[in-house]
Amino acid sequence: MKRILFMLVLLVSVAMQGKAQMATAAVVSWDIDRRIEVPVARDSVWSLLKNNGLVAVLSNGYVKSMVNKGTELPIAREVTFKDGSKRDELLKQLEEQHRFLVYTIEKDALPTGLKAVQVAIFTKEKGDDSTEINWMVKLDGDSGAKKKYIETLNAEIEQYATGFRNYLTSKPKVIQAVRMQ
């Protein structure tokens, strides 16, 4: 009987320890979680997300250019906006298999009061020819600075949402052929 009681106490103890460890796992709370659905296959959307040459079109003109300063992760990159301002970023993950990327905005490019900003862009297949693009942003800093920068980043993400929709739903322009005599 003592042996059964000992085994029962041991099992309960192990189960409680596992439960306690799960309870301490941190759940990431994103400050921005913006999703759009586009009528294109996931692989095509992923190709567009990686193509810095299309950034001006895909951002609806909000971003003028994005230049990578390397080829191996982490990749420093410089983003130039339509107003001429610049932002340095560090591309930390470019996950081909799962079709997502993660970058941070360099500390020197952050407004006063912010310590860190991390952006993750995920893609999710929604059907045969439909993909969800999800921008998730985590900010660290004082609440006033966070609130103001969330507005800035939401405006940027909205321009990307508009740019992606315009690019992926626009019809090619057709020029009528002229008959030669």
Phi and psi in degrees as GROMACS dihedral restraints (atoms count N, CA, C in turn):
[ dihedral_restraints ]
;  ai    aj    ak    al  type     phi  dphi    fc
    3     4     5     6     1   -60.2    20    10
    4     5     6     7     1   -37.8    20    10
    6     7     8     9     1   -65.2    20    10
    7     8     9    10     1   -42.3    20    10
    9    10    11    12     1   -66.2    20    10
   10    11    12    13     1   -44.5    20    10
   12    13    14    15     1   -61.5    20    10
   13    14    15    16     1   -43.0    20    10
   15    16    17    18     1   -60.6    20    10
   16    17    18    19     1   -45.4    20    10
   18    19    20    21     1   -63.8    20    10
   19    20    21    22     1   -39.5    20    10
   21    22    23    24     1   -64.2    20    10
   22    23    24    25     1   -45.2    20    10
   24    25    26    27     1   -62.7    20    10
   25    26    27    28     1   -40.7    20    10
   27    28    29    30     1   -62.9    20    10
   28    29    30    31     1   -45.6    20    10
   30    31    32    33     1   -63.2    20    10
   31    32    33    34     1   -43.9    20    10
   33    34    35    36     1   -63.5    20    10
   34    35    36    37     1   -41.5    20    10
   36    37    38    39     1   -60.8    20    10
   37    38    39    40     1   -46.3    20    10
   39    40    41    42     1   -64.5    20    10
   40    41    42    43     1   -42.7    20    10
   42    43    44    45     1   -62.9    20    10
   43    44    45    46     1   -42.3    20    10
   45    46    47    48     1   -66.4    20    10
   46    47    48    49     1   -37.6    20    10
   48    49    50    51     1   -64.8    20    10
   49    50    51    52     1   -43.5    20    10
   51    52    53    54     1   -62.7    20    10
   52    53    54    55     1   -40.9    20    10
   54    55    56    57     1   -65.5    20    10
   55    56    57    58     1   -40.5    20    10
   57    58    59    60     1   -63.2    20    10
   58    59    60    61     1   -39.4    20    10
   60    61    62    63     1   -66.7    20    10
   61    62    63    64     1   -38.9    20    10
   63    64    65    66     1   -66.2    20    10
   64    65    66    67     1   -35.8    20    10
   66    67    68    69     1   -66.9    20    10
   67    68    69    70     1   -28.0    20    10
   69    70    71    72     1   -86.5    20    10
   70    71    72    73     1    -6.6    20    10
   72    73    74    75     1   -64.0    20    10
   73    74    75    76     1   131.6    20    10
   75    76    77    78     1   -80.5    20    10
   76    77    78    79     1   133.3    20    10
   78    79    80    81     1   -96.1    20    10
   79    80    81    82     1   127.5    20    10
   81    82    83    84     1   -75.4    20    10
   82    83    84    85     1   127.5    20    10
   84    85    86    87     1  -106.7    20    10
   85    86    87    88     1   112.4    20    10
   87    88    89    90     1   -83.1    20    10
   88    89    90    91     1   140.4    20    10
   90    91    92    93     1   -80.9    20    10
   91    92    93    94     1   -28.0    20    10
   93    94    95    96     1  -132.5    20    10
   94    95    96    97     1   134.6    20    10
   96    97    98    99     1  -141.5    20    10
   97    98    99   100     1    90.9    20    10
   99   100   101   102     1  -113.6    20    10
  100   101   102   103     1   127.7    20    10
  102   103   104   105     1  -125.5    20    10
  103   104   105   106     1   139.9    20    10
  105   106   107   108     1  -133.3    20    10
  106   107   108   109     1   154.0    20    10
  108   109   110   111     1  -113.5    20    10
  109   110   111   112     1   133.4    20    10
  111   112   113   114     1  -123.0    20    10
  112   113   114   115     1   148.2    20    10
  114   115   116   117     1   -84.4    20    10
  115   116   117   118     1    55.2    20    10
  117   118   119   120     1  -144.6    20    10
  118   119   120   121     1   150.2    20    10
  120   121   122   123     1   -62.7    20    10
  121   122   123   124     1   151.1    20    10
  123   124   125   126     1   -57.9    20    10
  124   125   126   127     1   -41.8    20    10
  126   127   128   129     1   -62.0    20    10
  127   128   129   130     1   -37.2    20    10
  129   130   131   132     1   -68.3    20    10
  130   131   132   133     1   -42.0    20    10
  132   133   134   135     1   -62.4    20    10
  133   134   135   136     1   -42.1    20    10
  135   136   137   138     1   -61.8    20    10
  136   137   138   139     1   -41.6    20    10
  138   139   140   141     1   -61.1    20    10
  139   140   141   142     1   -39.4    20    10
  141   142   143   144     1   -67.3    20    10
  142   143   144   145     1   -41.5    20    10
  144   145   146   147     1   -61.1    20    10
  145   146   147   148     1   -30.4    20    10
  147   148   149   150     1   -89.3    20    10
  148   149   150   151     1    -8.3    20    10
  150   151   152   153     1   -91.2    20    10
  151   152   153   154     1    96.5    20    10
  153   154   155   156     1   -64.2    20    10
  154   155   156   157     1   -22.2    20    10
  156   157   158   159     1   -67.9    20    10
  157   158   159   160     1   -21.1    20    10
  159   160   161   162     1  -100.9    20    10
  160   161   162   163     1     5.1    20    10
  162   163   164   165     1   -58.7    20    10
  163   164   165   166     1   -36.4    20    10
  165   166   167   168     1   -65.4    20    10
  166   167   168   169     1   -40.9    20    10
  168   169   170   171     1   -71.4    20    10
  169   170   171   172     1   -46.6    20    10
  171   172   173   174     1   -70.0    20    10
  172   173   174   175     1   -20.2    20    10
  174   175   176   177     1   -98.6    20    10
  175   176   177   178     1    11.6    20    10
  177   178   179   180     1    58.6    20    10
  178   179   180   181     1    32.8    20    10
  180   181   182   183     1    85.6    20    10
  181   182   183   184     1    -5.2    20    10
  183   184   185   186     1   -65.6    20    10
  184   185   186   187     1   -41.1    20    10
  186   187   188   189     1  -104.2    20    10
  187   188   189   190     1   129.9    20    10
  189   190   191   192     1   -83.7    20    10
  190   191   192   193     1   -42.9    20    10
  192   193   194   195     1  -158.1    20    10
  193   194   195   196     1   158.8    20    10
  195   196   197   198     1  -138.9    20    10
  196   197   198   199     1   121.1    20    10
  198   199   200   201     1  -120.1    20    10
  199   200   201   202     1   122.5    20    10
  201   202   203   204     1   -78.1    20    10
  202   203   204   205     1   139.6    20    10
  204   205   206   207     1  -110.1    20    10
  205   206   207   208     1    34.8    20    10
  207   208   209   210     1   172.5    20    10
  208   209   210   211     1   179.2    20    10
  210   211   212   213     1  -127.3    20    10
  211   212   213   214     1   -13.1    20    10
  213   214   215   216     1  -113.7    20    10
  214   215   216   217     1   138.5    20    10
  216   217   218   219     1   -64.3    20    10
  217   218   219   220     1   142.9    20    10
  219   220   221   222     1   -74.3    20    10
  220   221   222   223     1   142.8    20    10
  222   223   224   225     1  -108.6    20    10
  223   224   225   226     1   120.0    20    10
  225   226   227   228     1   -74.1    20    10
  226   227   228   229     1   141.4    20    10
  228   229   230   231     1  -145.7    20    10
  229   230   231   232     1   151.1    20    10
  231   232   233   234     1  -113.5    20    10
  232   233   234   235     1   126.1    20    10
  234   235   236   237     1  -106.7    20    10
  235   236   237   238     1   128.7    20    10
  237   238   239   240     1  -113.1    20    10
  238   239   240   241     1   127.8    20    10
  240   241   242   243     1   -93.4    20    10
  241   242   243   244     1   165.9    20    10
  243   244   245   246     1   -62.0    20    10
  244   245   246   247     1   -25.5    20    10
  246   247   248   249     1   -83.6    20    10
  247   248   249   250     1     1.8    20    10
  249   250   251   252     1    93.2    20    10
  250   251   252   253     1   -12.1    20    10
  252   253   254   255     1   -69.5    20    10
  253   254   255   256     1   157.3    20    10
  255   256   257   258     1  -126.7    20    10
  256   257   258   259     1   155.0    20    10
  258   259   260   261     1  -141.5    20    10
  259   260   261   262     1   130.4    20    10
  261   262   263   264     1   -92.5    20    10
  262   263   264   265     1   134.3    20    10
  264   265   266   267     1  -128.2    20    10
  265   266   267   268     1   164.4    20    10
  267   268   269   270     1  -129.9    20    10
  268   269   270   271     1   108.9    20    10
  270   271   272   273     1   -75.5    20    10
  271   272   273   274     1   112.2    20    10
  273   274   275   276     1   -98.8    20    10
  274   275   276   277     1   -31.8    20    10
  276   277   278   279     1  -136.9    20    10
  277   278   279   280     1   137.4    20    10
  279   280   281   282     1  -137.9    20    10
  280   281   282   283     1    89.7    20    10
  282   283   284   285     1   -93.6    20    10
  283   284   285   286     1    96.3    20    10
  285   286   287   288     1   -61.8    20    10
  286   287   288   289     1   -45.7    20    10
  288   289   290   291     1   -62.0    20    10
  289   290   291   292     1   -42.9    20    10
  291   292   293   294     1  -101.5    20    10
  292   293   294   295     1     1.1    20    10
  294   295   296   297     1    56.9    20    10
  295   296   297   298     1    56.6    20    10
  297   298   299   300     1  -144.3    20    10
  298   299   300   301     1   161.0    20    10
  300   301   302   303     1  -139.3    20    10
  301   302   303   304     1   155.4    20    10
  303   304   305   306     1  -135.9    20    10
  304   305   306   307     1   133.4    20    10
  306   307   308   309     1  -139.2    20    10
  307   308   309   310     1   158.4    20    10
  309   310   311   312     1  -116.2    20    10
  310   311   312   313     1   152.6    20    10
  312   313   314   315     1   -91.7    20    10
  313   314   315   316     1   128.4    20    10
  315   316   317   318     1   -60.9    20    10
  316   317   318   319     1   146.1    20    10
  318   319   320   321     1   -56.4    20    10
  319   320   321   322     1   -38.2    20    10
  321   322   323   324     1   -64.9    20    10
  322   323   324   325     1   -22.3    20    10
  324   325   326   327     1   -92.2    20    10
  325   326   327   328     1    -4.3    20    10
  327   328   329   330     1   -85.4    20    10
  328   329   330   331     1   146.1    20    10
  330   331   332   333     1   -67.3    20    10
  331   332   333   334     1   159.0    20    10
  333   334   335   336     1   -57.1    20    10
  334   335   336   337     1   135.1    20    10
  336   337   338   339     1   101.6    20    10
  337   338   339   340     1   -13.6    20    10
  339   340   341   342     1  -104.4    20    10
  340   341   342   343     1   139.2    20    10
  342   343   344   345     1  -101.4    20    10
  343   344   345   346     1   -34.7    20    10
  345   346   347   348     1  -159.0    20    10
  346   347   348   349     1   146.7    20    10
  348   349   350   351     1  -137.8    20    10
  349   350   351   352     1   126.2    20    10
  351   352   353   354     1  -122.5    20    10
  352   353   354   355     1   133.4    20    10
  354   355   356   357     1  -120.6    20    10
  355   356   357   358     1   131.1    20    10
  357   358   359   360     1  -121.4    20    10
  358   359   360   361     1   133.9    20    10
  360   361   362   363     1  -120.4    20    10
  361   362   363   364     1   116.9    20    10
  363   364   365   366     1  -109.8    20    10
  364   365   366   367     1   152.3    20    10
  366   367   368   369     1  -121.9    20    10
  367   368   369   370     1   144.8    20    10
  369   370   371   372     1  -140.9    20    10
  370   371   372   373     1   126.0    20    10
  372   373   374   375     1   -69.1    20    10
  373   374   375   376     1   127.1    20    10
  375   376   377   378     1  -105.8    20    10
  376   377   378   379     1   -14.5    20    10
  378   379   380   381     1   179.9    20    10
  379   380   381   382     1  -168.3    20    10
  381   382   383   384     1   -59.9    20    10
  382   383   384   385     1   -44.8    20    10
  384   385   386   387     1  -130.0    20    10
  385   386   387   388     1    47.3    20    10
  387   388   389   390     1  -147.9    20    10
  388   389   390   391     1   137.3    20    10
  390   391   392   393     1  -136.5    20    10
  391   392   393   394     1   141.7    20    10
  393   394   395   396     1   -99.5    20    10
  394   395   396   397     1   129.5    20    10
  396   397   398   399     1  -106.2    20    10
  397   398   399   400     1   130.3    20    10
  399   400   401   402     1  -126.8    20    10
  400   401   402   403     1   116.6    20    10
  402   403   404   405     1   -96.4    20    10
  403   404   405   406     1   123.8    20    10
  405   406   407   408     1  -125.8    20    10
  406   407   408   409     1   130.4    20    10
  408   409   410   411     1  -129.9    20    10
  409   410   411   412     1   135.1    20    10
  411   412   413   414     1  -120.1    20    10
  412   413   414   415     1   125.9    20    10
  414   415   416   417     1  -115.3    20    10
  415   416   417   418     1   146.6    20    10
  417   418   419   420     1  -128.9    20    10
  418   419   420   421     1   123.4    20    10
  420   421   422   423     1   159.3    20    10
  421   422   423   424     1  -168.4    20    10
  423   424   425   426     1   -75.2    20    10
  424   425   426   427     1   152.6    20    10
  426   427   428   429     1   -61.2    20    10
  427   428   429   430     1   -37.5    20    10
  429   430   431   432     1   -64.4    20    10
  430   431   432   433     1   -45.5    20    10
  432   433   434   435     1   -66.3    20    10
  433   434   435   436     1   -39.7    20    10
  435   436   437   438     1   -61.3    20    10
  436   437   438   439     1   -47.7    20    10
  438   439   440   441     1   -58.5    20    10
  439   440   441   442     1   -45.5    20    10
  441   442   443   444     1   -66.0    20    10
  442   443   444   445     1   -42.9    20    10
  444   445   446   447     1   -73.0    20    10
  445   446   447   448     1   -29.1    20    10
  447   448   449   450     1   -61.2    20    10
  448   449   450   451     1   -40.1    20    10
  450   451   452   453     1   -60.9    20    10
  451   452   453   454     1   -44.3    20    10
  453   454   455   456     1   -62.5    20    10
  454   455   456   457     1   -47.7    20    10
  456   457   458   459     1   -68.4    20    10
  457   458   459   460     1   -35.7    20    10
  459   460   461   462     1   -62.3    20    10
  460   461   462   463     1   -40.0    20    10
  462   463   464   465     1   -63.2    20    10
  463   464   465   466     1   -42.2    20    10
  465   466   467   468     1   -63.6    20    10
  466   467   468   469     1   -46.7    20    10
  468   469   470   471     1   -62.7    20    10
  469   470   471   472     1   -39.0    20    10
  471   472   473   474     1   -62.7    20    10
  472   473   474   475     1   -36.9    20    10
  474   475   476   477     1   -66.7    20    10
  475   476   477   478     1   -38.1    20    10
  477   478   479   480     1   -63.9    20    10
  478   479   480   481     1   -42.9    20    10
  480   481   482   483     1   -59.6    20    10
  481   482   483   484     1   -45.2    20    10
  483   484   485   486     1   -64.0    20    10
  484   485   486   487     1   -45.4    20    10
  486   487   488   489     1   -61.9    20    10
  487   488   489   490     1   -44.3    20    10
  489   490   491   492     1   -62.3    20    10
  490   491   492   493     1   -46.5    20    10
  492   493   494   495     1   -60.5    20    10
  493   494   495   496     1   -46.5    20    10
  495   496   497   498     1   -61.3    20    10
  496   497   498   499     1   -46.1    20    10
  498   499   500   501     1   -65.1    20    10
  499   500   501   502     1   -40.7    20    10
  501   502   503   504     1   -86.6    20    10
  502   503   504   505     1   -14.0    20    10
  504   505   506   507     1  -113.0    20    10
  505   506   507   508     1    -2.9    20    10
  507   508   509   510     1   -72.0    20    10
  508   509   510   511     1   144.7    20    10
  510   511   512   513     1   -94.6    20    10
  511   512   513   514     1   144.4    20    10
  513   514   515   516     1   -63.3    20    10
  514   515   516   517     1   143.8    20    10
  516   517   518   519     1   -78.3    20    10
  517   518   519   520     1   132.1    20    10
  519   520   521   522     1  -109.7    20    10
  520   521   522   523     1   129.4    20    10
  522   523   524   525     1  -106.4    20    10
  523   524   525   526     1   126.6    20    10
  525   526   527   528     1   -64.2    20    10
  526   527   528   529     1   135.8    20    10
  528   529   530   531     1   -73.1    20    10
  529   530   531   532     1   144.0    20    10
  531   532   533   534     1   -99.3    20    10
  532   533   534   535     1   134.6    20    10
  534   535   536   537     1   -82.8    20    10
  535   536   537   538     1   129.3    20    10
  537   538   539   540     1   -86.8    20    10
  538   539   540   541     1   140.0    20    10
